[in-house]
Amino acid sequence: MALIDLSKKEVHCKIVYYGAGRCGKTTNLLYIYNAMNTKNRGKMLTIDTKGDRTLFFDLLPLNLGKISGFDIRIQLYTVPGQVMYAATRKLVLKGVDGIVFVADPLRVRKERNKESLEDLRKNLKDYHLNLDEMPLVMQYNKRDLADTPIPTLTIAELEDDLNKELKRKYFEAIAIKGNGVFETLKEISKQTVHQVAVKHLLTTL
């Protein structure tokens, strides 16, 4: 849930990048962080491990201007994708306002994508949140692999596996090169800020 600071006239929204291990969540945030002006970014906290690049989370506050006189700040988090970090994933989701689900195109990770989405749904439910009602954007990452001999899933297959019922907007991406990264961020930020404004900010004023 968004944090509204009336004394500072600030609204803090939390967006979490979710997905299976090594799908490109941290790569998204690193690209955003390195591409942004230092005036518009905060300190990013990163903990790398051998098994998964992010053990806890990455934090990147973004200033998105004002709504009704309130400064809007967004904090971006990633979660560790590996199964062993289930408790950490759930903890990072606490207070989430918007989600980017990053899918891995490797055919061998087809089931991991689906398991990760179900894991997301379950963890949200434990916080009394419904995935169907959350601001959510799908990102189909590593699209450059489609031009290699490595067996990959098509966009149609990813849509059928992950987005058939949700019917959310998706973006193709090559996060390591920045393709689709800011498009994804712009869309989830727009959805999140709109929902926060409608549900929390406007009712507070």
C-alpha positions, 0 to 999 in steps of 0.5 A: 500500500502506498505511503502518504506523507502529508507533512512532506506532501509525498506519496511513495509507491512500491513496484516489484519486478517478479519472475523466475531466477535469472529472467532479467529482473535485476538487469532491468533495474541496473539499466534504468539506474545507469541510464537515469540522471543522478538527480532523479535516482536514489542509492541502489542497494544490491546483494549478489549471490552465486545462485541468483543475482539478487538475494534481497532486493534492489531499491531505486527511488524515482521522482515522477513529479506531482499529483494534486500537489503531492510529489510522487516517488516510486521505489523499484524492487526485485525479488530473488527468483530461486525456490530457496528464497521463497520467504524473501520473495514474499517479504519483498512483496509486502506493501506492493502497489504495482508489479512487472512480471518478467518472463524467461523465453528459454523453452526449458524454463517454460514451467518455471515461468508458470510456477513463478506466476502462481507463486506471485498470486499465492504470496499476494493472496497471503497479503489479502491482495488479488493479482487480478486487481493489481497494476501489472505489466508483463515483460517478455525478456531476452527476445534476442535469443529468438534469433539463435539456435537456443530453443525459445518460446514464442510470444504467442506461447508466452501469452498463452502460458502467462497472460491468457486470463490476465490479459495485461499489456506486455512488452518485448524486451532485451533488458541488457541492451535497454530494449523495452526497459523504459517502455515497461517502466513507463506503463507500470508507473502510469498504472500504479500512480493512477490506482494509488491516486484513485484509491488513496491520494484523492480520498485523503485530500 
